Amino acid sequence: MEEKENIIISQSVAILVDGNNIERSMESEFQSQNIMINFDVLIPKLLRGRGLNRLIYFREGKNISSKLAERLHTKYFGMVRPCHKSADIPLSISATQIASKVDSIIILSGDSDYVELVRHLKSEGVRVEICAVESTTAEVLKEEADYFQPIVKEDCFTLTQGQHKKKPRR
């Protein structure tokens, strides 16, 4: 009988979320404005036993949920970082700043604007994974990444009335 060896994976992972991109993609895919990522389901799925170094949720705009910020901090020592405009530049800067401190970076966004960032991080020896709604993810981004993890309905939950404030119409 063959003896199995236990393989210990000691990768350090950063998860960087382009909140606006992911929220719009989920609203489009699941036809609901009240849908949110269930981090308690998605994070263990993304980490697959690896260590979480940091979690940063980048969000454009002023109406950032204090409940989300508190939950990410309490459960994952994460943070919500407000952005003046889009999250692309702040997320890219953070990714390059922490690249030398982690083995892998998981970017939650399907935006093709991140292709050059993915290429740069990989050239620095960082494993780059993309997690996003598949139907709204740029094909070139999936091709450049080391791994693609689709966000599916089971990774989300629907807010019920009273759990959220109405989003202002643009």
Residue frames as qw, qx, qy, qz and C-alpha x, y, z in Angstrom:
[[0.000, 0.887, 0.462, 0.000, 0.00, 0.00, 0.00],
 [0.415, 0.479, -0.003, 0.773, 1.27, 3.41, -0.95],
 [0.338, -0.568, -0.439, 0.609, 1.84, 5.97, 1.81],
 [0.186, 0.852, 0.303, 0.385, 0.35, 9.41, 1.19],
 [0.428, -0.064, -0.235, 0.870, 2.41, 12.45, 2.00],
 [0.026, -0.875, -0.423, 0.234, 0.75, 15.51, 3.45],
 [0.439, 0.374, 0.162, 0.801, 1.59, 18.49, 1.35],
 [0.206, -0.741, -0.367, 0.524, 1.64, 21.76, 3.23],
 [0.355, 0.630, 0.291, 0.627, 1.00, 24.82, 1.11],
 [0.378, -0.624, -0.298, 0.616, 2.33, 27.94, 2.76],
 [0.273, 0.438, 0.335, 0.789, 1.41, 30.61, 0.28],
 [0.053, -0.501, -0.377, 0.777, 0.55, 34.10, 1.43],
 [0.199, 0.517, 0.667, 0.498, -2.34, 35.63, -0.49],
 [0.081, 0.311, 0.189, -0.928, -3.69, 39.17, -0.91],
 [0.216, 0.585, 0.757, 0.196, -7.26, 39.65, -2.15],
 [0.024, -0.278, 0.029, 0.960, -7.94, 42.98, -3.86],
 [0.260, 0.578, 0.773, -0.009, -11.55, 43.75, -4.77],
 [0.037, -0.067, -0.270, -0.960, -12.70, 46.29, -7.37],
 [0.217, 0.338, 0.747, -0.529, -16.02, 46.70, -5.59],
 [0.447, 0.514, 0.035, -0.731, -17.83, 48.76, -8.22],
 [0.365, 0.346, -0.736, -0.453, -16.81, 46.40, -11.05],
 [0.093, -0.059, -0.988, 0.112, -17.89, 43.28, -9.15],
 [0.282, 0.397, 0.585, -0.648, -21.14, 44.85, -7.93],
 [0.476, 0.481, -0.203, -0.707, -22.12, 45.96, -11.47],
 [0.314, 0.251, -0.868, -0.292, -21.21, 42.54, -12.90],
 [0.032, 0.177, 0.938, -0.296, -23.29, 40.69, -10.31],
 [0.379, 0.457, 0.333, -0.732, -26.26, 43.03, -10.81],
 [0.467, 0.445, -0.464, -0.607, -26.09, 42.40, -14.56],
 [0.266, 0.171, -0.941, -0.117, -25.56, 38.63, -14.34],
 [0.099, -0.265, -0.911, 0.300, -28.09, 37.88, -11.60],
 [0.156, -0.540, -0.486, -0.669, -30.63, 40.60, -12.56],
 [0.518, -0.733, -0.431, 0.091, -30.73, 42.07, -9.05],
 [0.152, 0.754, -0.233, 0.595, -29.56, 45.32, -7.47],
 [0.621, -0.645, 0.246, -0.372, -29.72, 43.71, -4.02],
 [0.976, 0.026, -0.155, 0.149, -27.03, 41.08, -4.52],
 [0.173, -0.863, 0.463, -0.106, -23.75, 41.03, -2.61],
 [0.570, 0.353, -0.727, 0.148, -20.69, 38.79, -2.38],
 [0.831, -0.535, -0.010, -0.153, -20.91, 36.34, 0.49],
 [0.194, 0.740, -0.612, 0.200, -17.31, 36.63, 1.67],
 [0.610, -0.372, 0.638, -0.286, -17.81, 33.78, 4.16],
 [0.902, 0.270, 0.335, -0.046, -18.36, 31.45, 1.17],
 [0.635, 0.756, -0.110, 0.113, -16.05, 33.04, -1.40],
 [0.070, -0.836, 0.527, -0.138, -12.89, 33.68, 0.65],
 [0.675, -0.322, 0.664, -0.026, -12.33, 30.06, 1.78],
 [0.825, 0.466, 0.318, 0.033, -13.02, 28.97, -1.82],
 [0.416, 0.872, -0.221, 0.132, -10.39, 31.42, -3.12],
 [0.243, -0.755, 0.591, -0.145, -7.77, 30.65, -0.49],
 [0.927, 0.122, -0.343, -0.092, -8.06, 26.83, -0.65],
 [0.875, -0.372, -0.148, 0.273, -6.04, 26.44, 2.54],
 [0.531, 0.356, -0.122, 0.759, -3.55, 29.23, 1.81],
 [0.330, -0.509, -0.429, 0.669, -2.94, 32.07, 4.26],
 [0.153, 0.882, 0.342, 0.287, -4.71, 35.41, 3.86],
 [0.495, -0.018, -0.157, 0.854, -2.16, 38.23, 4.08],
 [0.100, 0.331, 0.233, -0.909, -4.62, 41.05, 3.40],
 [0.197, 0.586, 0.754, 0.223, -7.99, 41.88, 1.98],
 [0.014, -0.361, -0.050, 0.931, -8.76, 45.31, 0.54],
 [0.295, 0.644, 0.699, 0.101, -12.13, 46.28, -0.92],
 [0.149, -0.138, 0.171, 0.964, -11.79, 49.33, -3.17],
 [0.140, 0.677, 0.722, -0.005, -15.03, 51.25, -3.60],
 [0.129, 0.255, 0.203, 0.937, -15.79, 54.42, -5.54],
 [0.345, -0.611, -0.409, -0.583, -18.25, 56.82, -4.00],
 [0.164, -0.442, 0.457, -0.754, -19.39, 58.01, -0.62],
 [0.792, -0.251, 0.095, -0.548, -22.08, 55.44, 0.24],
 [0.468, 0.284, -0.827, 0.128, -19.81, 52.70, 1.54],
 [0.772, -0.473, -0.334, -0.263, -21.49, 50.33, 3.94],
 [0.181, -0.665, 0.590, -0.420, -20.04, 50.65, 7.43],
 [0.894, -0.171, 0.326, -0.256, -21.39, 47.14, 8.09],
 [0.888, 0.418, -0.121, 0.147, -19.28, 45.77, 5.23],
 [0.264, 0.722, -0.470, 0.434, -16.19, 47.61, 6.46],
 [0.519, -0.526, 0.513, -0.437, -16.71, 46.36, 10.02],
 [0.968, 0.019, 0.198, -0.156, -17.36, 42.77, 8.90],
 [0.769, 0.534, -0.256, 0.243, -14.28, 42.64, 6.65],
 [0.045, 0.689, -0.540, 0.481, -12.14, 44.04, 9.47],
 [0.674, -0.400, 0.450, -0.428, -13.55, 41.78, 12.20],
 [0.964, 0.077, 0.232, -0.104, -13.50, 38.51, 10.22],
 [0.855, 0.370, 0.095, 0.352, -10.53, 39.00, 7.88],
 [0.428, -0.592, 0.067, 0.680, -8.55, 42.02, 9.16],
 [0.416, 0.443, 0.508, 0.610, -9.63, 43.53, 5.86],
 [0.050, -0.510, -0.178, 0.840, -10.42, 47.09, 4.97],
 [0.422, 0.751, 0.484, 0.154, -12.58, 49.15, 2.64],
 [0.355, -0.317, 0.152, 0.866, -10.64, 51.82, 0.79],
 [0.376, 0.809, 0.351, -0.283, -12.76, 54.61, -0.73],
 [0.519, 0.070, 0.431, 0.735, -11.64, 55.76, -4.19],
 [0.108, 0.474, 0.009, -0.874, -12.06, 59.20, -5.71],
 [0.601, 0.363, -0.342, -0.625, -13.00, 57.81, -9.12],
 [0.923, 0.088, -0.326, -0.186, -12.51, 54.25, -10.34],
 [0.790, -0.542, 0.287, 0.027, -10.60, 51.65, -8.33],
 [0.864, 0.448, -0.086, 0.213, -8.18, 50.83, -11.19],
 [0.345, 0.698, -0.392, 0.490, -5.31, 53.08, -10.11],
 [0.454, -0.617, 0.465, -0.444, -5.55, 52.68, -6.31],
 [0.966, -0.091, 0.213, -0.112, -5.88, 48.89, -6.67],
 [0.802, 0.497, -0.170, 0.283, -2.93, 48.74, -9.08],
 [0.074, 0.741, -0.458, 0.485, -0.74, 50.83, -6.78],
 [0.693, -0.462, 0.426, -0.354, -1.59, 48.65, -3.76],
 [0.987, 0.147, 0.063, 0.002, -0.92, 45.49, -5.77],
 [0.634, 0.582, -0.314, 0.400, 2.54, 46.67, -6.79],
 [0.198, -0.705, 0.454, -0.508, 3.29, 47.82, -3.22],
 [0.740, -0.355, 0.476, -0.315, 2.44, 44.46, -1.67],
 [0.854, 0.397, -0.304, -0.139, 3.73, 42.23, -4.48],
 [0.397, 0.492, -0.703, 0.326, 7.02, 41.56, -2.67],
 [0.331, -0.305, 0.646, -0.616, 5.15, 40.59, 0.53],
 [0.796, 0.117, 0.401, -0.438, 2.87, 37.88, -0.92],
 [0.391, -0.114, 0.845, 0.346, 3.05, 34.79, -3.12],
 [0.129, 0.450, 0.775, 0.426, -0.29, 35.31, -4.83],
 [0.198, 0.239, 0.179, -0.934, -2.65, 38.19, -5.52],
 [0.170, 0.485, 0.844, 0.154, -6.30, 37.53, -6.28],
 [0.109, 0.118, -0.077, -0.984, -8.00, 40.41, -8.09],
 [0.273, 0.532, 0.781, -0.179, -11.79, 40.47, -7.98],
 [0.303, 0.677, -0.044, -0.669, -12.59, 42.23, -11.25],
 [0.735, 0.328, 0.552, 0.220, -13.21, 41.29, -14.85],
 [0.218, 0.941, -0.009, -0.258, -11.98, 44.63, -16.19],
 [0.836, 0.385, 0.047, 0.389, -9.46, 44.45, -19.04],
 [0.032, 0.925, -0.225, 0.305, -7.79, 47.56, -17.57],
 [0.657, -0.628, 0.413, -0.061, -5.98, 45.16, -15.21],
 [0.936, 0.323, -0.026, 0.136, -4.20, 43.20, -17.99],
 [0.422, 0.691, -0.381, 0.447, -0.98, 45.25, -17.73],
 [0.456, -0.624, 0.461, -0.436, -1.04, 44.96, -13.93],
 [0.966, -0.089, 0.216, -0.108, -1.38, 41.17, -14.20],
 [0.796, 0.499, -0.172, 0.296, 1.56, 41.04, -16.63],
 [0.080, 0.748, -0.435, 0.495, 3.68, 43.23, -14.35],
 [0.675, -0.498, 0.410, -0.358, 2.90, 41.21, -11.19],
 [0.989, 0.099, 0.102, 0.032, 3.69, 37.94, -12.98],
 [0.600, 0.634, -0.290, 0.391, 7.02, 39.39, -14.17],
 [0.191, -0.675, 0.496, -0.513, 7.77, 40.07, -10.47],
 [0.280, 0.140, -0.936, 0.159, 7.18, 36.39, -9.68],
 [0.405, 0.060, 0.553, -0.725, 3.72, 36.80, -8.15],
 [0.068, 0.311, 0.920, 0.228, 0.98, 34.29, -8.97],
 [0.283, 0.125, 0.060, -0.949, -2.07, 36.26, -10.17],
 [0.081, 0.378, 0.921, 0.051, -5.59, 34.92, -10.01],
 [0.273, -0.113, -0.167, -0.941, -8.73, 36.61, -11.27],
 [0.046, 0.394, 0.887, -0.237, -12.12, 36.08, -9.68],
 [0.258, 0.225, -0.052, -0.938, -15.13, 37.62, -11.40],
 [0.700, 0.407, 0.434, -0.394, -18.48, 36.99, -13.05],
 [0.568, -0.045, 0.665, 0.483, -17.48, 35.01, -16.12],
 [0.410, 0.690, 0.548, 0.236, -19.91, 36.61, -18.58],
 [0.054, 0.996, 0.050, 0.043, -18.55, 40.10, -17.83],
 [0.591, -0.605, 0.369, 0.386, -14.85, 39.19, -17.64],
 [0.408, 0.769, -0.385, -0.306, -12.53, 40.23, -20.47],
 [0.985, 0.154, -0.047, 0.053, -11.20, 37.14, -22.24],
 [0.515, 0.623, -0.385, 0.445, -7.68, 38.65, -22.39],
 [0.341, -0.636, 0.466, -0.512, -7.70, 39.05, -18.58],
 [0.936, -0.172, 0.233, -0.200, -8.60, 35.36, -18.09],
 [0.871, 0.414, -0.153, 0.218, -5.84, 34.38, -20.53],
 [0.252, 0.701, -0.435, 0.506, -3.17, 36.47, -18.75],
 [0.589, -0.570, 0.370, -0.438, -4.05, 35.25, -15.26],
 [0.057, 0.323, -0.941, 0.087, -2.53, 32.13, -13.74],
 [0.030, -0.320, -0.940, 0.113, -6.01, 31.01, -12.69],
 [0.323, -0.233, -0.186, -0.898, -9.60, 32.16, -13.17],
 [0.022, -0.283, -0.886, 0.365, -12.31, 31.54, -10.55],
 [0.187, -0.453, -0.468, -0.735, -15.84, 32.45, -11.66],
 [0.242, 0.028, 0.548, -0.800, -18.22, 34.09, -9.19],
 [0.282, -0.291, -0.827, -0.390, -21.42, 32.05, -9.22],
 [0.484, -0.583, -0.239, -0.608, -24.81, 32.58, -7.56],
 [0.815, -0.411, -0.387, 0.132, -23.75, 30.38, -4.61],
 [0.542, 0.024, -0.248, 0.802, -20.99, 32.91, -3.81],
 [0.093, -0.328, -0.053, -0.938, -23.60, 35.64, -3.25],
 [0.043, -0.482, -0.797, 0.360, -26.54, 36.52, -1.07],
 [0.019, -0.600, -0.432, -0.673, -29.52, 38.75, -1.68],
 [0.019, -0.011, -0.450, 0.893, -30.21, 41.65, 0.65],
 [0.089, -0.622, -0.774, -0.081, -33.76, 41.82, 1.91],
 [0.082, -0.786, -0.183, -0.585, -35.72, 45.02, 2.42],
 [0.564, -0.815, 0.022, -0.130, -34.45, 46.88, 5.45],
 [0.851, -0.265, 0.136, 0.433, -30.91, 45.47, 5.12],
 [0.495, 0.063, 0.259, 0.827, -29.77, 48.23, 2.79],
 [0.151, 0.678, 0.159, -0.701, -30.41, 51.80, 1.83],
 [0.677, 0.660, 0.321, 0.040, -31.58, 52.52, -1.69],
 [0.553, -0.120, 0.303, 0.767, -28.79, 53.32, -4.07],
 [0.219, 0.701, 0.056, -0.677, -29.11, 56.76, -5.65],
 [0.727, 0.535, 0.402, 0.152, -29.96, 56.60, -9.35],
 [0.372, -0.401, 0.313, 0.776, -27.37, 58.02, -11.72]]
